[in-house]
Amino acid sequence: MAQETVERPNRRKVREGVVVSDRMDKTAIVEATERVRHPRYDKTVQRTTRLAVHDADNTLGVGDLVRVAETRPLSKTKRWRLVEIVERAK
């Protein structure tokens, strides 16, 4: 019997954002911005969240565009890990 790959129904969240701080050891702060429609006024508004991201190799720099994924709690504030660096800062 061949084993089929079944996609899990509750996949982990993936966000894209810009690194705003890399001063901590193995941790970076990433600002992820999402655009949503306001429920009453139907205007597009931007919501920004700051995510503490695990960067094991300390490779991130301020201004890098990165993709991060939700993970188990790694510390008091860290719940995200680095998936890939989309674009390096110029």
Summary of the structure (lengths in Angstrom):
residues: 90
radius of gyration: 16.0
end to end distance: 51.6
largest distance: 55.0
contacts: 201
relative contact order: 0.27
helix: 0%
strand: 49%
